[in-house]
Amino acid sequence: MKLFSRVIKDYRDHAWLTPLLRTIDRRPMHCSLYVTDRCNLACGYCHEYDNRKPMPTFEQLRQRVDKVLDLGVSKIAFVGGEPLLHPELGPLIRHARQRGANTSISTNGHLLTAAKIDELAGAGLNGLQLSVDRLTPSAVSRKALSLVEDRIDLLNKAPFKFHLTTVMCADTVGDARAILEWAVARNIHVELRVMHADPGQCFRTTSAEQEDLFALIEEQRRLKAVGRSIHATSTILDFQAAILGRGRFDWTCLAGYKIFFVSGDGKFWLCSHRPTDLDILQVSTADLHGYAGRKGCEPHCGIYCAVNNSVFITSPTRFVAAELGPRFRQAVNMVLGRRQP
Ligand SMILES: C[S@@+](CC[C@H](N)C(=O)[O-])C[C@H]1O[C@@H](n2cnc3c(N)ncnc32)[C@H](O)[C@@H]1O
């Protein structure tokens, strides 16, 4: 019974119909909205936080949520910085849910408590991404399994779905396989991702580590095929293999059109690497339509939500067909309680 409710939790919120409508209409689907630029951690490879920036007020964020929903967005990912630092994240999620949006957050989990999880669940949160990049903390990153393992126990009991994400760079790649195995052995959804930005060129992987990265992409593919708890889509696995020099992956980025970001100061961004100065409240549907074509940065992209959502929109049948078998086997494995890969 417990496993059955877990399967329901994982599958009920996929809300297939609205995303499918977005493949045939001209409205946007996904928005990543920064609720704050501030972060309680300072990972060496991360460039998505700035503690000097002011925290947006609830009213500012509510207006941004209303605006993106009026434009047609159906899924909002609340991101940061660290979103749990915002004292009114719960009410913001509740507001977005009352307006019919699917909501998720991405968090390092350090501020998660049982009471916070209850608050997020009560607000109607659909999904949570927990960032776990290492087994134990290092001088570079404190996103460590050892520091959040107790929160994972709490998340296992939460009514919303969650998954782990591990960024693979020189500081973390050595632990990635162990994190993958740890999660899969517990039927916890997990995704290992190649780092997307390294402006200081400090966390580049060596060619030997690149071999490891590719092996880890292939290991996720193998585990996914037999229905283990791999969160990454086949699209993302194919794309990462291509950026590691194995195979071709041709796609058109629909960032700015079907998927976009809203920065902590309320600016419309195509994605976290392509900012604009336009105030989101001034953006029109015609502005979005202007971004329907190729962007040119597709071959080097690391914004996985842009890749996933763009390919879903441009090739929905191929995208969904690749997911059906593995997701069905995942559900069966979860019901049967199979734990070892
Ligand atoms: C920037 S964080 C913000 C949200 C939240 N603080 C968290 O930890 O999930 C969002 C995700 O980006 C990842 N990230 C940080 N630096 C990255 C990089 N250079 N390349 C790829 N992903 C990165 C984080 O590990 C995390 O999974």
The ligand as a Tripos MOL2 file, in Angstrom:
@<TRIPOS>MOLECULE
LIG
   27    29     1     0     0
SMALL
NO_CHARGES

@<TRIPOS>ATOM
      1 C1         22.1180   27.1240   -8.9190 C.3       1 LIG1
      2 S1         21.2480   25.9650   -7.9360 S.3       1 LIG1
      3 C2         19.9690   26.9660   -7.2780 C.3       1 LIG1
      4 C3         18.9180   26.2560   -6.5220 C.3       1 LIG1
      5 C4         19.2980   25.6470   -5.1870 C.3       1 LIG1
      6 N1         20.1320   26.4500   -4.3780 N.3       1 LIG1
      7 C5         19.8870   24.2630   -5.3700 C.2       1 LIG1
      8 O1         20.9640   23.9840   -4.8180 O.co2     1 LIG1
      9 O2         19.2620   23.4230   -6.0270 O.co2     1 LIG1
     10 C6         20.4010   24.9990   -9.1500 C.3       1 LIG1
     11 C7         21.1620   23.7920   -9.6280 C.3       1 LIG1
     12 O3         22.2780   24.2040  -10.4240 O.3       1 LIG1
     13 C8         23.3720   23.3860  -10.0860 C.3       1 LIG1
     14 N2         24.6290   24.0380  -10.4760 N.ar      1 LIG1
     15 C9         25.4070   24.8890   -9.7990 C.ar      1 LIG1
     16 N3         26.4790   25.2490  -10.5230 N.ar      1 LIG1
     17 C10        26.3820   24.5910  -11.7020 C.ar      1 LIG1
     18 C11        27.1870   24.5260  -12.8690 C.ar      1 LIG1
     19 N4         28.2870   25.2410  -12.9860 N.pl3     1 LIG1
     20 N5         26.7660   23.7170  -13.8620 N.ar      1 LIG1
     21 C12        25.6210   22.9970  -13.7460 C.ar      1 LIG1
     22 N6         24.8140   23.0350  -12.6980 N.ar      1 LIG1
     23 C13        25.2040   23.8180  -11.6710 C.ar      1 LIG1
     24 C14        23.2050   23.1950   -8.6070 C.3       1 LIG1
     25 O4         23.9930   22.1370   -8.0710 O.3       1 LIG1
     26 C15        21.7260   22.9290   -8.5220 C.3       1 LIG1
     27 O5         21.4410   21.5770   -8.7940 O.3       1 LIG1
@<TRIPOS>BOND
     1     1     2 1
     2     2     3 1
     3     2    10 1
     4     3     4 1
     5     4     5 1
     6     5     6 1
     7     5     7 1
     8     7     8 2
     9     7     9 1
    10    10    11 1
    11    11    12 1
    12    11    26 1
    13    12    13 1
    14    13    14 1
    15    13    24 1
    16    14    15 ar
    17    14    23 ar
    18    15    16 ar
    19    16    17 ar
    20    17    18 ar
    21    17    23 ar
    22    18    19 1
    23    18    20 ar
    24    20    21 ar
    25    21    22 ar
    26    22    23 ar
    27    24    25 1
    28    24    26 1
    29    26    27 1
@<TRIPOS>SUBSTRUCTURE
     1 LIG1         1 GROUP 0 **** ****
